[in-house]
């Protein structure tokens, strides 16, 4: 079996898995964060869990870069920097800044996340740094690259700022949840998820690749049901929760 065949199988598997995950998470809410509950096997501290499950995305994309033949290609380097910017924040900074005491994370979910990050990092990195037609320097002025970059960094900013707003709701040592009102929380319950979906949509456009599209589709499939569950949770917990607020997309959903 050739690497290209394995690559195609893994790429297709992301789209299939996204469909399964999308349907499943509307039926059963993933048990972490505010939705944590017992019965999902052994757990570890959430901070450690985030580092363990996200680090493979950094490791694999870096390996594909150095094993590829685009190490001096400017566009490839920009894509690597974009990927590492997101995952360095998600792997190291986000867990370090977490509040809420001794939150736990099921090892079963961490295992699935590790597998996904390995496969996703491989199909994206291997495409950009080896399988794809070489991104010429002219790609830097291509509308797809420019629009994709703008969307990516808009999503990244929304994601990070929304997480910041959530952290500011709690003082050190507090565990109770509160209603956020700042930023896009005025319109939706999960702007952090909205930002991440936008971010990887921008990635798909900037790379103009099927692996990028697969990542964007999976991100939406994973986070849309999560946002819906968060929205229902807020409404159930707070009788004064803003009625005009949507789950994920302002004024729509």
C-alpha positions, 0 to 999 in steps of 0.5 A, spaced: 500 500 500 503 506 497 503 512 502 498 516 497 493 511 498 493 511 505 493 518 505 487 518 501 483 513 506 485 518 511 483 524 508 476 521 506 476 518 514 476 525 516 469 527 512 466 520 514 468 521 522 465 529 521 458 526 519 458 521 525 461 526 530 456 531 528 450 526 529 452 523 535 454 530 539 447 532 538 444 526 541 450 525 547 453 531 549 461 530 550 462 530 558 467 535 559 467 542 561 460 544 564 458 538 561 462 533 565 459 527 568 461 521 571 461 514 567 466 515 562 472 512 565 478 514 568 480 522 568 486 527 568 486 534 570 483 538 565 490 542 564 494 536 563 489 533 558 489 539 554 496 539 553 497 532 552 491 532 546 493 538 543 501 537 542 501 532 537 498 537 532 504 541 533 509 535 533 506 532 527 505 538 522 513 540 524 515 533 522 511 533 516 515 540 514 522 537 515 520 531 512 517 535 506 521 539 500 518 546 501 523 548 507 525 554 503 518 556 500 515 562 503 508 560 503 509 553 506 513 557 512 507 562 513 502 556 513 506 552 518 507 559 522 499 560 522 498 552 524 503 553 530 500 560 532 493 557 533 496 550 537 501 553 541 496 558 544 491 552 545 496 547 547 500 551 552 497 558 553 490 556 554 491 551 559 495 555 563 490 560 564 484 556 565 480 557 571 475 553 575 479 549 580 480 541 579 476 540 573 477 533 570 477 531 563 476 523 560 482 520 558 477 516 552 476 523 549 483 525 550 485 519 546 480 520 540 483 528 540 490 525 540 488 520 534 484 526 530 490 531 531 495 526 528 491 524 522 489 531 521 496 534 522 499 529 517 494 530 512 494 537 512 502 538 513 503 532 508 499 536 503 502 543 504 509 540 504 509 535 499 503 533 495 501 539 493 503 543 487 508 548 490 505 554 492 509 560 488 511 567 491 505 569 487 500 566 491 501 571 496 497 576 492 492 571 490 485 573 493 484 566 496 490 567 500 489 574 502 481 573 504 483 566 507 488 570 511 484 575 513 478 570 515 483 566 519 486 571 524 479 574 525 477 567 527 483 567 531 482 573 535 474 572 536 476 565 539 482 568 544 478 574 546 472 570 547 476 565 552 478 571 555 471 574 557 469 567 560 476 567 564 474 574 567 467 572 569 471 568 575 475 571 580 481 566 582 478 560 586 471 561 584 467 555 580 460 558 579 458 560 572 456 566 570 452 569 564 457 573 559 455 579 556 461 582 552 464 581 545 460 577 541 456 574 547 451 579 546 449 575 540 451 568 541 452 563 547 459 560 544 463 566 540 469 562 542 467 556 538 464 561 532 471 564 532 474 557 531 470 555 526 471 561 522 479 560 523 479 554 520 474 556 514 480 561 513 485 556 513 481 552 508 481 558 503 488 560 504 491 553 503 485 552 497 486 545 499 481 539 500 485 537 507 484 544 509 476 543 507 476 537 511 479 540 517 474 546 517 468 541 516 470 537 522 471 543 526 464 545 525 461 538 526 464 538 532 463 545 535 456 546 532 452 541 537 457 543 542 454 550 542 447 548 541 448 544 548 452 550 551 446 554 549 441 549 552 445 549 558 445 557 559 437 557 558 436 551 563 441 554 569 439 562 568 432 564 568 434 571 566 438 568 560 438 573 554 432 570 550 434 574 543 441 570 544 443 565 539 447 559 540 452 560 535 451 564 529 448 571 530 441 572 529 440 565 525 442 559 529 
